[in-house]
């Protein structure tokens, strides 16, 4: 049951998945969903607090529950967390768009507040290692790869509208 009417944004922390998914949902008149926000809302805790209080494994179980739910959604733009690519049924949700940028570019985009919201970015050496481990997975799972470096949201939305008319 391939739902190609859903567009799910994948990519590393700080690449703009939420911002771009939200903007495209407005442009294409779709429902906007954000996996991290949905988990935070459910538990009334930030992703960071959930990692601290319940652990990464628990958080990943919640992501899988959302993936199982997203399969039944229609006409959505979904912002996923950086590790969402490891759910077992990503390809059944819809078309995956990988927002690609190099590590240094992403690091520069995140201010201190934004880094503190991302538990896996605290330790830059570990974050860089994780980035390198995930690049190939993002590329393999992507239906569309969009290079985001030095492009405005308007430019990116314009490129995406050519793909998802």
C-alpha positions, 0 to 999 in steps of 0.5 A: 500500500504505497501512499505516494500522496504523502511527502516525508522529509528526512535528513540530519538534525538542523537541515530544515525538515520542519520548516520546509515541510510546513512551508510546502504543506501551505503551498500544496494545501496539505496537512503538516505533521512533525514526528518529534512534535507529536512525541513531545506533545504526547509526553509533555516533554522535549525530545531532550527530556524524553532521551534523558528520562526514558532513553533513546530506545523508548524514543525510537519505539515512539517513532515506530508507532508514528510510522505505523500511523503515518502509513494510513495518512493521506495528503500530508507533508511530514517532518521526521526526526533525524533518526526516523529513517530507521523505522521499518516501514518508511517506504510505505509512508510516501515519497521521501525527500532528503534535505542534504547538506554537509555537516559543517553547514548544518552545524553553523545553522544551529545556534546554542539553543537549537543544539541543546534541543538535540540530544545527539548533537551535544558531543560534536565528535559523536554527532559528526560520526552519526552524520557520517553513518546516516548519510548513506541511509538517507541517500538510499531511502530518498526518492528525491535528494534536495541540496539545501546549502545556500538556498532560500526556503522559497527556492527550495519550495519552488524546486519541490513544487516541480517534483510534487505538482 
